[in-house]
Amino acid sequence: MTPAAALAAATLLAAPPVPPEVGAVTARTADGYSFRGAVILPGSPDCLLDVVYRLEHVRVFSGDYEVTLVREGEGWNEMSFRARGLLYDVTLVYRRTLDRAGRRVAITLVGGKQGGMLPRVLASDASYSIVPAPGGVRLGYEQRVTLSQGLLRDLYVRQATAEARAFMERLRDHALRTCP
């Protein structure tokens, strides 16, 4: 093998693996938006379930949100997600219910404070699902958000839909590091 061929082969072998593709679909609805995302991962289903449920993991892939545990019980927790910017200061509290046997986490908006010029989140329901799939485990996330009317509603929906894919990519990357 020539030195150039050896260098090319070494470069290919040393290249980091390409992460699995995130599939994502976001749709505007009459009163807000919905999002569905999924990725096939190699990790164990129980490890992936912990990643989407436990506070220390959720903090890692939640982006700019300040995430805190409000309270918890057997098989459920409530977490607050706070975001601040020039036009808003929003803290939303979500109840997250773990179904370990079904490998799901159901999420429902239960309260919070919303200040600023952005439309208010009136309702939000979401869920994670973890199911066997060819090539690994399918980690899915679905969310439906209802917003109040307002001048900035279209801007809010555009920003939220762009953030949804980035959220799934952060989740994928953290899951790959945590659940190899």
N, C-alpha and C positions, 0 to 999 in steps of 0.2 A: 504494500500500500504506500502510495506517495505521501509525503508530508502534508500536502494540501488536502488529499482525500482523508487522511487521518484527522486533520483539524476539522474538516467538515463533519465527519462522523461524530467526533467528540462534541461538537457544538449541538448537533441534533440530539445526542443522548443526554446532554446537560440541560436542554431546554425544559422549562417547567411544563407540566402537563396542561393542556387546554381544559379549563373548567367546563363542566356540562352546561349545555344551553338551557337558559331559562325560557320557558314558554309563558307568555303573558297576554291577557286580553283585558282591556279596559273599555267600558262602555258608559257613555253618558245616559242618564235616565231622566225622566221628566222632573224628578225631584232631587237629583244628586248624581251618583255614579256607582258603578260596580266594578270589581276587579277579580280576575281569576288568574293565578299564577301557579306554575308547577315546574319541578326539576327532578330528574332521576339522579339519585345519589348512591354511593356504594356503602354507606354506613349502616349500622344496626338500627332497626326500627326503635328499640327502646332508647338508644342514645339520641336519636333524632327527636323523639318525643320530649326528652328532657331539654333539648336545645330550644324547642318552641314554647316550653312551659316555664322553665325555671328563670327566675329574675336575673341571675348573673349572666345568662346567655342572652336573654331578651335585650338587656342593656347594650350588648356588643353590636347587635345588628339593627338597632333602632335609629341609627343615624344621629341627627341633632337633637332628638328628644331626650329630655331628662326623665328617666324612668325610676319610679320609687314604688316599693311595696306598701300598699295601704293596709291590707289585712289579709289573712289566709286561714283556711281550715282544711279539713281532710278532703282532698280532691278538688279544691278550688283556691283561687287567690284573686285579689283585686289589685291592679296596678294603675298608677296614674302616669300619664304621658304629658309632659309639659313642653310647649314650644313657644318661643318668644321671638318677635321680630318688630320691625318698624310699625306695621299695621295691626299687630295682634299680640296677645298674651293669652294662651289657651292651655288649660289643664283639663284633660279628659280622663275619667276613671272607667276602667273596663273590668268586668267580672269575667274570669277565665276559668272554665270548668274542664277538668281533666277526665277523659274516658280512656284509661290505660288499656283496657281490654279491646276497645274499638280503635285504639291508636288515633284519637282525635282530641282536639282542644276546641271547645266552643267559646266564643267571645261575644259579650254584649256590653254596650255602653250603659253605665248605670249612673253617671253623674259627672260633675265637673264645673269649671268656671270658664266662661269665654268672654274675653274683652277685646275690643278693637273693631276694625272696620270690616273684617271678613265675615262671610255668612256663618251662621251658627250650625254646628252639627246637631241635628235634632234626634237622629237615631243612627246606630251603627251596629251591625251584626257581622261576625266573621267566624271562620273556623280554619283550623289546620287539620289535614288528614295525612296519614302515613300508611301506604299500602304497597305490597309487593308489586314489582314491575319487572319486565325483561331488562336485564342489565343492572338491577339494584332495587332501590326502594323509591317510590314516587312520593315526594313531599309536595303537597298541594296547599294552597292558601286561597280562600275566597272571602270577599268582603262586599257588603252593600251599605252605602252611606246615604242618608237623607239630609239635605241641607235646607236652611231657610232661604227665602228669596233675598236678593240683594244685588247691588250694582257690580260687585266683584265676584259674583258666583261663577261666571265662566272662567275667570282667571284662576279662581280657587280650584276648580275642577281640572283645568289644564295642568296646574302645578301638582295636584294630587295624583293625577294619572302618570306624570313623568316620574314622580317619586316612587310610585308603586313598583315599577320595574327595578329601580335602584335598590329598593328595600329587598326584593327577592334576590337580587345579586349579592347583597350583603349577607342575607340569610344563607344562601348557598355557600359563600366563601367561608363563613363561620362554621357551618355544618361540616364542610370538607376538612377544616383544621381540627375540629372537635371529635368527629365520628369517622375516622379513616376506614 
